[in-house]
Amino acid sequence: MEKQRVTVAYGDGIGPEIMKATLSILEAAEVPLEYDVIEIGEKIYLSGVKSGISSEAWDTLRHNAAFLKAPITTPQGGGYKSLNVTIRKSLGLFANVRPVVALTPYVKSNHPKMDLVIVRENEEDLYAGIEHQQTPEVVQTLKLVSRPGCEKIVRYAFEYARVNGRKKVTCMTKDNIMKHSDGLFRQVFNEVKEEYPDIEANHWIIDIGSAVVANRPETLDVVVTLNLYGDIISDIAAEVGGSVGLGGSANAGATVSMFEAIHGSAPDIAGKGIANPSGLLNGAIMMLDHLGLQDKARMIKNAFFKTLEDGYHTGDIYREEISKERVNTQGFAAKVIENLGQEPSQLPAALAAKGGKINIKITKNNRASKKLVGVDVFIDWDKANRDPEVIGDGLRAIQGEKMYLKMITNRGVKVYPDGLPETFKTDHWRCRFTAQNGNDLGNADVIELLSNIEGADFDFIKTEQLYEFDGKRGYSLAQGE
């Protein structure tokens, strides 16, 4: 069999140790791979490359279909960006896939029937990383959610379920509060699920959904959710399953996919040879499935299960009542190698994956008509004991003929007109202007309004145009509006 080329990064902290252990198992299993090693992470950051990856490394990544990455360390401060986020977004790795299976009694878990997969959107949401400080007291983060992004990840979740024989897909959002961003995600989920009548589909609000992950994970099968929620509940699931240290992760894209452990670089135990390589090994097993090497993936997974059954455990999962021997990183790898070709007797033997490449096609939607109906003007103001009546009266005096000041909010709560004196107020005010007497609005009208506001000595710091799309409101109402 012709060997496939795979990009490998040894990473930081415990990364080199667990990568060495993982690759030794793949070599012993005679997996037909060749490796292109790149250097990323802390050393590259500190050399002055803020992204943590060189242009030469990018070229290698883009050339190979798979990337096996050990954990890295991102230096604190200094404006360094998360390399994981950079790689995911730059290479279009839109789906983060994290399976969690309970391995009781060898790995302690209160939920021995747990067997779920979390499919997390990987490019959008708050992880766009667009933040601003707007006043001395207030900062903002933009949550960006797109219809194509929602459709890609939702379709991936249903296709993953179908390819892997899963029976149910559960969507988790907070659409009762974020009616436009999370609401779009759920709307797309409701549309796409109709194309998969053979798969059960349901929805949980993310807060109670997280509780279900923690307390009734055996009732879940495939979970699909937005970026931040997926990041949180996948770690909850891994811990409930027994150990974050055992979790592997796939980051799937159209041309390149990345595979890794879900844990960090653990610099506190680096160099001691005691780290558990299972997370990266499970990531590598997912990589083999992705590359069409299902038989090798099955053999290694069964050897891994057999090693756990035999009681050879690293210190993080070692328990006197169940373990036979506490082994170090390379010792664990050696035991897995000894068990290649064997199957577990207690844990369920890994079955050959059904296979089947997941191809995602995005529906082309007709572009909605867009009509400007107003503008939110955000003002930095810390005068007159923060009395909103002073701002409101001042803005209404200069609002002009085409727009009028409908309301002022502070942190989303209406404070003018007719606000409550008990409402706490910061120096950050949203002033909503809407069309007056049915006037048609354009950007020139917004510019004229801003000029009037500037002339009245108000410090505007941000604007958001208010639009209707196909006649439907495309912006949120305020609390109290």
VEXDREN-2710 file (C-alpha; in Angstrom, 1 decimal):
% VEXDREN-2710
k/r/px/py/pz
1/MET/0.0/0.0/0.0
2/GLU/1.3/3.4/-0.9
3/LYS/2.2/5.5/2.1
4/GLN/0.2/8.7/2.7
5/ARG/2.0/11.9/3.9
6/VAL/0.8/13.4/7.2
7/THR/1.9/16.6/8.8
8/VAL/3.1/16.2/12.5
9/ALA/3.8/18.8/15.2
10/TYR/5.4/17.7/18.4
11/GLY/4.2/20.8/20.3
12/ASP/5.1/22.1/23.7
13/GLY/5.0/20.9/27.3
14/ILE/4.2/17.2/27.3
15/GLY/3.6/17.3/23.6
16/PRO/6.9/15.7/22.5
17/GLU/6.5/12.9/25.0
18/ILE/3.0/11.9/24.0
19/MET/3.7/12.3/20.3
20/LYS/6.7/10.0/20.5
21/ALA/4.6/7.4/22.3
22/THR/1.8/7.7/19.7
23/LEU/4.0/7.5/16.7
24/SER/5.8/4.4/18.1
25/ILE/2.4/2.7/18.3
26/LEU/1.5/3.7/14.7
27/GLU/5.0/2.4/13.5
28/ALA/4.6/-0.9/15.3
29/ALA/1.1/-1.3/13.7
30/GLU/2.8/-0.8/10.3
31/VAL/0.5/2.1/9.5
32/PRO/1.4/3.2/5.9
33/LEU/2.2/6.9/6.7
34/GLU/5.1/9.2/6.2
35/TYR/5.6/12.3/8.3
36/ASP/6.4/15.9/7.5
37/VAL/7.4/17.5/10.8
38/ILE/6.8/21.2/11.4
39/GLU/7.6/23.3/14.4
40/ILE/4.8/25.4/15.9
41/GLY/3.9/26.9/19.2
42/GLU/5.8/28.6/22.0
43/LYS/9.3/28.8/20.3
44/ILE/7.8/30.3/17.2
45/TYR/5.7/32.7/19.1
46/LEU/8.7/33.9/21.1
47/SER/10.8/34.3/17.9
48/GLY/8.4/37.2/17.0
49/VAL/5.8/35.4/14.9
50/LYS/2.5/36.4/16.7
51/SER/0.5/33.5/15.0
52/GLY/2.8/30.8/16.3
53/ILE/3.3/29.3/12.9
54/SER/5.8/30.1/10.0
55/SER/4.9/30.5/6.3
56/GLU/6.9/27.4/5.5
57/ALA/4.8/25.4/8.0
58/TRP/1.6/26.7/6.3
59/ASP/2.8/25.3/3.0
60/THR/3.3/21.9/4.5
61/LEU/-0.1/21.9/6.2
62/ARG/-1.9/22.8/3.0
63/HIS/-0.1/20.1/1.0
64/ASN/-1.1/17.1/3.2
65/ALA/-4.7/15.9/3.9
66/ALA/-4.1/15.3/7.6
67/PHE/-2.3/17.1/10.5
68/LEU/-1.6/15.3/13.8
69/LYS/-0.9/18.0/16.4
70/ALA/0.4/17.7/19.9
71/PRO/-0.7/20.4/22.5
72/ILE/1.1/23.7/22.3
73/THR/1.6/26.6/24.8
74/THR/0.4/30.1/23.9
75/PRO/2.5/32.7/25.9
76/GLN/0.5/34.9/28.1
77/GLY/0.1/38.6/27.1
78/GLY/1.9/40.2/24.2
79/GLY/-1.1/39.9/21.8
80/TYR/-0.4/36.3/20.9
81/LYS/-3.4/34.7/19.1
82/SER/-4.6/31.1/19.7
83/LEU/-2.9/28.9/17.1
84/ASN/-5.7/26.4/17.3
85/VAL/-8.2/29.0/16.4
86/THR/-6.0/30.4/13.6
87/ILE/-5.4/27.0/12.0
88/ARG/-9.1/26.1/12.2
89/LYS/-10.3/29.3/10.7
90/SER/-7.5/29.7/8.1
91/LEU/-7.9/26.2/6.7
92/GLY/-11.7/26.1/7.0
93/LEU/-11.7/23.3/9.6
94/PHE/-15.4/24.0/10.3
95/ALA/-16.3/20.8/12.3
96/ASN/-14.8/19.9/15.7
97/VAL/-15.7/16.3/16.5
98/ARG/-15.2/14.9/20.0
99/PRO/-16.4/11.4/20.8
100/VAL/-16.7/10.4/24.5
101/VAL/-17.2/6.8/25.5
102/ALA/-17.2/5.6/29.1
103/LEU/-14.5/3.0/29.7
104/THR/-15.7/1.7/33.1
105/PRO/-14.6/0.1/35.3
106/TYR/-11.0/0.7/34.1
107/VAL/-11.6/4.5/33.9
108/LYS/-13.9/5.6/36.7
109/SER/-17.2/7.1/35.5
110/ASN/-20.7/7.3/37.0
111/HIS/-22.2/6.8/33.6
112/PRO/-21.0/3.4/32.2
113/LYS/-23.4/3.5/29.2
114/MET/-22.2/6.9/28.0
115/ASP/-21.4/7.0/24.3
116/LEU/-21.8/10.3/22.6
117/VAL/-20.2/12.6/20.0
118/ILE/-20.2/16.3/20.2
119/VAL/-20.0/18.1/16.9
120/ARG/-19.0/21.7/17.5
121/GLU/-19.0/24.6/15.0
122/ASN/-15.4/25.6/14.7
123/GLU/-15.0/28.9/12.9
124/GLU/-17.6/31.5/14.0
125/ASP/-19.4/32.7/17.2
126/LEU/-17.5/34.6/19.8
127/TYR/-14.3/32.8/18.6
128/ALA/-14.1/35.3/15.8
129/GLY/-12.1/37.2/18.4
130/ILE/-13.4/40.6/17.5
131/GLU/-13.3/42.7/20.7
132/HIS/-13.2/46.4/21.5
133/GLN/-13.0/48.6/24.6
134/GLN/-15.5/51.3/23.8
135/THR/-15.6/53.4/27.1
136/PRO/-13.6/53.3/30.2
137/GLU/-16.1/51.0/31.7
138/VAL/-17.4/48.8/28.8
139/VAL/-15.9/46.3/26.4
140/GLN/-17.7/44.3/23.7
141/THR/-17.2/41.0/21.9
142/LEU/-18.9/40.4/18.5
143/LYS/-20.8/37.1/18.1
144/LEU/-20.8/36.3/14.4
145/VAL/-23.0/33.6/13.1
146/SER/-23.7/32.9/9.4
147/ARG/-26.3/30.9/7.6
148/PRO/-23.6/29.0/5.6
149/GLY/-21.7/28.3/8.8
150/CYS/-24.8/26.9/10.5
151/GLU/-25.7/24.8/7.6
152/LYS/-22.3/23.3/7.2
153/ILE/-22.0/22.1/10.8
154/VAL/-25.7/20.9/11.1
155/ARG/-25.4/18.9/7.8
156/TYR/-22.1/17.5/9.0
157/ALA/-23.7/16.3/12.3
158/PHE/-26.5/14.5/10.4
159/GLU/-24.1/13.0/7.8
160/TYR/-21.8/11.9/10.6
161/ALA/-24.7/10.2/12.4
162/ARG/-25.7/8.4/9.2
163/VAL/-22.2/7.3/8.3
164/ASN/-21.5/6.0/11.8
165/GLY/-24.8/4.4/12.5
166/ARG/-26.0/6.9/15.1
167/LYS/-29.7/7.3/15.7
168/LYS/-30.2/10.8/17.1
169/VAL/-28.9/14.3/16.7
170/THR/-29.6/16.9/19.4
171/CYS/-29.2/20.6/18.8
172/MET/-28.2/22.9/21.7
173/THR/-28.6/26.7/21.6
174/LYS/-29.6/29.7/23.7
175/ASP/-32.2/30.9/21.2
176/ASN/-34.6/32.0/23.9
177/ILE/-32.2/34.9/24.7
178/MET/-30.1/35.3/21.5
179/LYS/-33.0/35.1/19.1
180/HIS/-31.1/36.2/16.0
181/SER/-27.7/34.5/16.3
182/ASP/-28.7/31.3/18.2
183/GLY/-32.1/31.6/16.6
184/LEU/-30.5/31.3/13.1
185/PHE/-28.7/28.1/14.2
186/ARG/-31.8/26.5/15.4
187/GLN/-33.8/27.6/12.4
188/VAL/-31.2/26.0/10.1
189/PHE/-31.3/22.8/12.2
190/ASN/-35.1/22.6/11.9
191/GLU/-34.8/23.0/8.1
192/VAL/-32.0/20.4/7.6
193/LYS/-33.5/17.8/9.9
194/GLU/-36.4/17.4/7.5
195/GLU/-34.0/15.8/5.0
196/TYR/-33.0/13.1/7.5
197/PRO/-36.3/11.4/8.4
198/ASP/-34.3/8.2/9.5
199/ILE/-32.6/10.1/12.3
200/GLU/-34.3/11.4/15.4
201/ALA/-33.8/15.1/16.1
202/ASN/-34.5/17.2/19.1
203/HIS/-33.4/20.5/20.8
204/TRP/-32.2/21.5/24.3
205/ILE/-31.6/25.0/25.6
206/ILE/-27.8/25.0/26.3
207/ASP/-28.1/25.4/30.1
208/ILE/-30.3/22.5/30.7
209/GLY/-28.6/20.7/27.8
210/SER/-25.3/21.0/29.7
211/ALA/-27.0/19.5/32.8
212/VAL/-28.1/16.6/30.6
213/VAL/-24.5/16.1/29.4
214/ALA/-23.4/16.1/33.0
215/ASN/-26.1/13.9/34.6
216/ARG/-27.8/11.9/31.8
217/PRO/-25.2/11.6/29.0
218/GLU/-26.5/8.1/28.1
219/THR/-29.6/9.7/26.7
220/LEU/-27.6/11.6/24.1
221/ASP/-26.1/10.4/20.8
222/VAL/-24.8/13.1/18.5
223/VAL/-24.9/16.7/19.8
224/VAL/-24.4/19.7/17.5
225/THR/-23.9/23.2/18.8
226/LEU/-22.2/26.5/18.4
227/ASN/-18.5/27.2/19.0
228/LEU/-18.4/28.4/22.6
229/TYR/-21.1/26.0/23.9
230/GLY/-19.3/23.1/22.1
231/ASP/-16.0/24.0/23.7
232/ILE/-17.6/23.9/27.2
233/ILE/-19.8/20.9/27.0
234/SER/-17.1/18.7/25.2
235/ASP/-14.8/19.2/28.3
236/ILE/-17.8/18.5/30.6
237/ALA/-18.5/15.3/28.6
238/ALA/-14.9/14.2/28.7
239/GLU/-14.7/14.7/32.5
240/VAL/-18.0/12.9/33.0
241/GLY/-16.8/10.1/30.8
242/GLY/-13.8/9.6/33.1
243/SER/-10.9/11.8/32.1
244/VAL/-10.1/14.8/29.9
245/GLY/-6.7/13.2/29.4
246/LEU/-8.2/10.4/27.2
247/GLY/-10.2/12.6/24.8
248/GLY/-9.2/12.8/21.1
249/SER/-10.5/15.4/18.7
250/ALA/-10.9/15.8/14.9
251/ASN/-11.1/19.2/13.2
252/ALA/-12.7/18.4/9.8
253/GLY/-12.3/20.6/6.7
254/ALA/-13.0/20.2/3.0
255/THR/-9.3/19.5/2.0
256/VAL/-7.3/19.4/5.3
257/SER/-8.2/18.0/8.7
258/MET/-6.4/18.3/12.0
259/PHE/-6.4/15.7/14.8
260/GLU/-5.3/16.2/18.4
261/ALA/-5.9/15.6/22.1
262/ILE/-8.4/17.8/23.8
263/HIS/-6.2/18.6/26.7
264/GLY/-3.5/21.2/27.0
265/SER/0.3/21.1/27.1
266/ALA/0.5/20.6/30.9
267/PRO/3.9/22.2/31.4
268/ASP/3.8/21.4/35.1
269/ILE/4.5/17.7/34.3
270/ALA/6.5/18.1/31.1
271/GLY/9.7/16.1/31.0
272/LYS/8.7/13.8/33.8
273/GLY/7.6/11.0/31.4
274/ILE/4.3/10.5/33.3
275/ALA/1.8/12.0/30.8
276/ASN/-1.0/9.9/29.5
277/PRO/-0.7/9.6/25.7
278/SER/-4.2/8.3/25.2
279/GLY/-5.8/11.6/24.1
280/LEU/-3.4/12.0/21.2
281/LEU/-3.5/8.3/20.4
282/ASN/-7.3/8.5/20.2
283/GLY/-6.9/11.6/17.9
284/ALA/-4.5/9.5/15.8
285/ILE/-7.1/6.7/15.6
286/MET/-9.7/9.2/14.3
287/MET/-7.1/10.3/11.7
288/LEU/-6.6/6.8/10.5
289/ASP/-10.4/6.4/10.0
290/HIS/-10.4/9.7/8.1
291/LEU/-7.6/8.5/5.8
292/GLY/-9.4/5.3/5.0
293/LEU/-7.2/3.1/7.2
294/GLN/-10.1/1.7/9.2
295/ASP/-8.5/-1.7/9.8
296/LYS/-5.4/-0.1/11.3
297/ALA/-7.6/2.2/13.4
298/ARG/-9.6/-0.8/14.7
299/MET/-6.5/-2.8/15.6
300/ILE/-4.9/0.1/17.5
301/LYS/-8.1/0.9/19.3
302/ASN/-8.6/-2.7/20.4
303/ALA/-5.0/-2.9/21.6
304/PHE/-5.7/0.3/23.6
305/PHE/-8.8/-1.2/25.2
306/LYS/-6.9/-4.4/26.0
307/THR/-4.2/-2.5/27.7
308/LEU/-6.7/-0.7/29.9
309/GLU/-8.3/-4.1/30.7
310/ASP/-5.0/-5.6/31.6
311/GLY/-4.6/-2.9/34.3
312/TYR/-1.6/-1.0/32.9
313/HIS/-2.5/2.6/33.7
314/THR/-0.7/6.0/33.8
315/GLY/-0.9/7.9/37.0
316/ASP/-3.9/10.0/36.1
317/ILE/-6.3/7.0/35.9
318/TYR/-4.4/4.6/38.2
319/ARG/-6.5/3.1/41.1
320/GLU/-5.3/0.4/43.4
321/GLU/-8.6/-1.5/43.3
322/ILE/-8.6/-1.9/39.5
323/SER/-5.0/-1.2/38.2
324/LYS/-2.3/-3.8/37.9
325/GLU/0.7/-1.5/37.4
326/ARG/1.3/2.3/37.2
327/VAL/3.2/2.9/34.0
328/ASN/4.9/5.9/32.5
329/THR/4.2/7.4/29.1
330/GLN/6.5/5.1/27.0
331/GLY/5.6/2.2/29.2
332/PHE/1.9/2.6/28.3
333/ALA/2.8/2.8/24.7
334/ALA/4.9/-0.4/25.0
335/LYS/1.9/-2.3/26.4
336/VAL/-0.4/-1.1/23.6
337/ILE/2.2/-2.3/21.1
338/GLU/2.3/-5.7/22.9
339/ASN/-1.4/-6.0/22.5
340/LEU/-1.6/-5.2/18.8
341/GLY/-3.7/-7.9/17.1
342/GLN/-5.6/-8.7/20.3
343/GLU/-9.1/-7.7/21.3
344/PRO/-10.6/-6.8/24.7
345/SER/-12.8/-9.2/26.6
346/GLN/-14.7/-6.8/28.8
347/LEU/-14.8/-3.5/26.9
348/PRO/-16.7/-3.7/23.5
349/ALA/-14.3/-4.5/20.7
350/ALA/-13.9/-1.7/18.2
351/LEU/-15.8/-2.6/15.0
352/ALA/-14.6/-1.7/11.6
353/ALA/-15.8/1.8/10.8
354/LYS/-18.5/1.9/8.2
355/GLY/-16.5/4.5/6.4
356/GLY/-17.8/6.9/3.8
357/LYS/-16.5/10.3/3.2
358/ILE/-18.7/13.2/4.5
359/ASN/-19.3/15.7/1.8
360/ILE/-21.2/18.8/2.6
361/LYS/-23.1/20.9/0.1
362/ILE/-24.5/24.2/1.1
363/THR/-27.9/25.4/-0.1
364/LYS/-27.8/28.5/-2.2
365/ASN/-30.4/30.9/-0.8
366/ASN/-31.9/33.8/-2.7
367/ARG/-30.5/37.0/-1.3
368/ALA/-33.1/38.8/0.9
369/SER/-34.1/42.3/0.2
370/LYS/-32.7/44.7/2.7
371/LYS/-34.3/48.0/3.9
372/LEU/-32.7/50.5/6.3
373/VAL/-35.2/51.5/8.9
374/GLY/-33.0/53.1/11.6
375/VAL/-29.7/53.2/13.4
376/ASP/-28.4/52.5/16.9
377/VAL/-25.8/55.1/17.9
378/PHE/-23.7/54.2/20.9
379/ILE/-22.4/57.1/23.0
380/ASP/-19.7/57.3/25.7
381/TRP/-21.2/59.7/28.3
382/ASP/-20.5/60.3/32.0
383/LYS/-22.1/63.6/32.9
384/ALA/-25.0/65.0/34.9
385/ASN/-25.0/62.0/37.3
386/ARG/-25.7/59.8/34.2
387/ASP/-29.2/61.1/33.9
388/PRO/-30.7/59.6/30.6
389/GLU/-33.2/62.5/30.4
390/VAL/-30.3/64.9/29.7
391/ILE/-29.1/62.7/26.9
392/GLY/-32.5/62.1/25.5
393/ASP/-33.6/65.8/25.5
394/GLY/-30.3/66.8/24.0
395/LEU/-30.5/64.2/21.1
396/ARG/-34.2/64.9/20.4
397/ALA/-33.3/68.6/19.9
398/ILE/-30.9/67.7/17.0
399/GLN/-32.5/64.6/15.6
400/GLY/-33.7/66.2/12.3
401/GLU/-36.8/65.5/10.3
402/LYS/-36.1/61.9/8.9
403/MET/-35.4/60.1/12.1
404/TYR/-36.5/60.4/15.7
405/LEU/-35.0/59.1/19.0
406/LYS/-37.2/56.1/19.9
407/MET/-35.3/55.1/23.1
408/ILE/-32.0/54.9/25.0
409/THR/-30.8/51.7/26.6
410/ASN/-28.0/51.0/29.0
411/ARG/-26.6/47.5/28.9
412/GLY/-29.7/46.5/26.9
413/VAL/-32.3/47.9/29.3
414/LYS/-34.5/50.8/28.3
415/VAL/-33.8/53.9/30.4
416/TYR/-35.4/56.6/28.2
417/PRO/-38.1/57.5/28.0
418/ASP/-39.8/56.2/31.1
419/GLY/-36.9/54.2/32.5
420/LEU/-36.7/53.1/36.1
421/PRO/-34.5/54.9/38.6
422/GLU/-33.3/51.6/40.1
423/THR/-31.6/50.5/36.8
424/PHE/-27.8/50.6/37.2
425/LYS/-26.2/52.6/34.5
426/THR/-22.7/52.6/33.0
427/ASP/-21.1/55.2/30.7
428/HIS/-22.2/53.3/27.6
429/TRP/-25.5/54.3/26.0
430/ARG/-27.3/52.9/23.0
431/CYS/-29.5/55.5/21.4
432/ARG/-32.0/54.0/18.9
433/PHE/-33.2/56.3/16.0
434/THR/-35.9/55.0/13.7
435/ALA/-37.5/56.4/10.5
436/GLN/-40.0/59.2/11.2
437/ASN/-43.3/59.4/9.3
438/GLY/-42.5/56.5/7.0
439/ASN/-39.4/58.2/5.6
440/ASP/-37.1/56.1/3.4
441/LEU/-33.6/56.1/4.9
442/GLY/-30.1/55.8/3.4
443/ASN/-26.6/56.0/4.7
444/ALA/-26.5/59.7/3.9
445/ASP/-29.2/60.2/6.5
446/VAL/-27.1/58.3/9.1
447/ILE/-24.1/60.4/8.3
448/GLU/-26.1/63.6/8.7
449/LEU/-27.4/62.4/12.1
450/LEU/-23.9/61.6/13.2
451/SER/-22.8/65.0/12.2
452/ASN/-25.6/66.6/14.3
453/ILE/-24.7/64.4/17.2
454/GLU/-21.0/65.4/16.9
455/GLY/-22.0/69.1/16.7
456/ALA/-24.0/68.7/20.0
457/ASP/-20.8/67.5/21.7
458/PHE/-21.8/63.9/22.2
459/ASP/-19.0/61.3/21.8
460/PHE/-20.4/58.5/19.5
461/ILE/-18.3/55.4/19.5
462/LYS/-20.1/52.9/17.4
463/THR/-23.1/52.6/15.1
464/GLU/-25.3/49.7/14.0
465/GLN/-27.7/50.1/11.1
466/LEU/-31.1/48.6/11.7
467/TYR/-32.4/46.6/8.7
468/GLU/-35.5/44.7/7.7
469/PHE/-34.8/41.6/5.5
470/ASP/-37.7/40.6/3.3
471/GLY/-39.9/42.7/5.6
472/LYS/-38.8/41.0/8.8
473/ARG/-37.0/42.8/11.6
474/GLY/-33.3/42.0/11.6
475/TYR/-32.4/43.4/15.0
476/SER/-33.3/42.7/18.6
477/LEU/-35.7/44.7/20.7
478/ALA/-34.5/46.1/24.0
479/GLN/-35.6/44.9/27.4
480/GLY/-38.6/47.1/28.1
481/GLU/-39.0/48.3/24.4
END
